[in-house]
Amino acid sequence: MTSVMYGRLVDLLVDRFEVDRAEIGPDTTFEDLDMDSLFLVELLLVIHSDFGVHVHDDAASPGDTITQVADLIERLASAQASA
């Protein structure tokens, strides 16, 4: 089962970064999508801007799956909401 945040992250990758939706799955890594650490920094800035969640640059790596990063964003959003 995928989370709401996973869906939002996939939509963001498709809409803002022109990734083919067919290439994205729960176990897809950013490396699979030919995205390097510089791309991730840009993605995290967009996540901060669009979702209001601050993710440290070193919290995600190109080897992480889309699901892992969506879960990270969700945990951070929950922590920020309860703080």
BALOBA-1460 file (C-alpha; in Angstrom, 3 decimals):
// residues 83
<rec num="1" residu="m" x="0.000" y="0.000" z="0.000"/>
<rec num="2" residu="t" x="1.334" y="3.417" z="-0.906"/>
<rec num="3" residu="s" x="0.863" y="6.549" z="1.129"/>
<rec num="4" residu="v" x="-0.691" y="9.863" z="0.203"/>
<rec num="5" residu="m" x="2.791" y="11.393" z="0.407"/>
<rec num="6" residu="y" x="4.076" y="8.784" z="-2.069"/>
<rec num="7" residu="g" x="1.377" y="9.912" z="-4.518"/>
<rec num="8" residu="r" x="2.256" y="13.561" z="-3.969"/>
<rec num="9" residu="l" x="5.951" y="12.829" z="-4.519"/>
<rec num="10" residu="v" x="5.239" y="10.911" z="-7.732"/>
<rec num="11" residu="d" x="3.020" y="13.768" z="-8.960"/>
<rec num="12" residu="l" x="5.805" y="16.228" z="-8.154"/>
<rec num="13" residu="l" x="8.380" y="14.180" z="-10.078"/>
<rec num="14" residu="v" x="6.052" y="13.929" z="-13.079"/>
<rec num="15" residu="d" x="4.743" y="17.513" z="-13.081"/>
<rec num="16" residu="r" x="7.818" y="19.499" z="-12.066"/>
<rec num="17" residu="f" x="10.699" y="17.294" z="-13.205"/>
<rec num="18" residu="e" x="9.115" y="15.678" z="-16.285"/>
<rec num="19" residu="v" x="9.732" y="12.108" z="-15.159"/>
<rec num="20" residu="d" x="7.714" y="9.494" z="-17.051"/>
<rec num="21" residu="r" x="5.095" y="8.165" z="-14.616"/>
<rec num="22" residu="a" x="5.552" y="4.676" z="-16.130"/>
<rec num="23" residu="e" x="9.177" y="4.634" z="-14.875"/>
<rec num="24" residu="i" x="8.182" y="5.238" z="-11.240"/>
<rec num="25" residu="g" x="7.305" y="2.453" z="-8.841"/>
<rec num="26" residu="p" x="7.502" y="2.025" z="-5.048"/>
<rec num="27" residu="d" x="10.923" y="0.325" z="-5.335"/>
<rec num="28" residu="t" x="12.322" y="2.708" z="-7.949"/>
<rec num="29" residu="t" x="15.429" y="4.532" z="-6.749"/>
<rec num="30" residu="f" x="16.459" y="8.007" z="-7.801"/>
<rec num="31" residu="e" x="19.497" y="6.369" z="-9.438"/>
<rec num="32" residu="d" x="17.092" y="4.273" z="-11.543"/>
<rec num="33" residu="l" x="15.687" y="7.585" z="-12.803"/>
<rec num="34" residu="d" x="19.229" y="8.880" z="-13.553"/>
<rec num="35" residu="m" x="18.962" y="11.438" z="-10.758"/>
<rec num="36" residu="d" x="22.092" y="12.337" z="-8.851"/>
<rec num="37" residu="s" x="22.680" y="14.053" z="-5.529"/>
<rec num="38" residu="l" x="22.461" y="17.528" z="-7.122"/>
<rec num="39" residu="f" x="19.007" y="16.633" z="-8.407"/>
<rec num="40" residu="l" x="18.022" y="15.483" z="-4.930"/>
<rec num="41" residu="v" x="19.064" y="18.833" z="-3.442"/>
<rec num="42" residu="e" x="16.808" y="20.581" z="-5.951"/>
<rec num="43" residu="l" x="13.990" y="18.116" z="-5.243"/>
<rec num="44" residu="l" x="14.289" y="18.685" z="-1.486"/>
<rec num="45" residu="l" x="14.077" y="22.456" z="-2.031"/>
<rec num="46" residu="v" x="10.892" y="21.987" z="-4.062"/>
<rec num="47" residu="i" x="9.482" y="19.673" z="-1.359"/>
<rec num="48" residu="h" x="10.200" y="22.358" z="1.221"/>
<rec num="49" residu="s" x="8.509" y="24.986" z="-0.944"/>
<rec num="50" residu="d" x="5.488" y="22.892" z="-2.012"/>
<rec num="51" residu="f" x="4.905" y="20.698" z="1.054"/>
<rec num="52" residu="g" x="6.303" y="22.963" z="3.784"/>
<rec num="53" residu="v" x="8.575" y="20.167" z="5.009"/>
<rec num="54" residu="h" x="12.290" y="20.776" z="5.516"/>
<rec num="55" residu="v" x="14.420" y="17.748" z="4.674"/>
<rec num="56" residu="h" x="18.174" y="18.000" z="5.298"/>
<rec num="57" residu="d" x="20.315" y="17.536" z="2.188"/>
<rec num="58" residu="d" x="21.990" y="14.461" z="3.644"/>
<rec num="59" residu="a" x="18.722" y="12.792" z="4.699"/>
<rec num="60" residu="a" x="18.154" y="11.270" z="1.247"/>
<rec num="61" residu="s" x="20.509" y="9.725" z="-1.282"/>
<rec num="62" residu="p" x="20.220" y="8.703" z="-4.945"/>
<rec num="63" residu="g" x="20.103" y="5.043" z="-3.819"/>
<rec num="64" residu="d" x="16.914" y="5.621" z="-1.815"/>
<rec num="65" residu="t" x="13.595" y="4.451" z="-3.222"/>
<rec num="66" residu="i" x="10.701" y="6.779" z="-3.911"/>
<rec num="67" residu="t" x="8.848" y="5.040" z="-1.058"/>
<rec num="68" residu="q" x="11.709" y="5.620" z="1.406"/>
<rec num="69" residu="v" x="11.812" y="9.339" z="0.642"/>
<rec num="70" residu="a" x="7.998" y="9.616" z="0.791"/>
<rec num="71" residu="d" x="8.067" y="7.913" z="4.216"/>
<rec num="72" residu="l" x="10.824" y="10.290" z="5.361"/>
<rec num="73" residu="i" x="8.798" y="13.327" z="4.260"/>
<rec num="74" residu="e" x="5.721" y="11.949" z="6.008"/>
<rec num="75" residu="r" x="7.625" y="11.384" z="9.283"/>
<rec num="76" residu="l" x="9.125" y="14.877" z="9.133"/>
<rec num="77" residu="a" x="5.742" y="16.442" z="8.346"/>
<rec num="78" residu="s" x="4.184" y="14.624" z="11.325"/>
<rec num="79" residu="a" x="7.021" y="15.693" z="13.610"/>
<rec num="80" residu="q" x="6.738" y="19.322" z="12.483"/>
<rec num="81" residu="a" x="2.967" y="19.262" z="12.902"/>
<rec num="82" residu="s" x="3.210" y="17.983" z="16.476"/>
<rec num="83" residu="a" x="6.056" y="20.301" z="17.470"/>
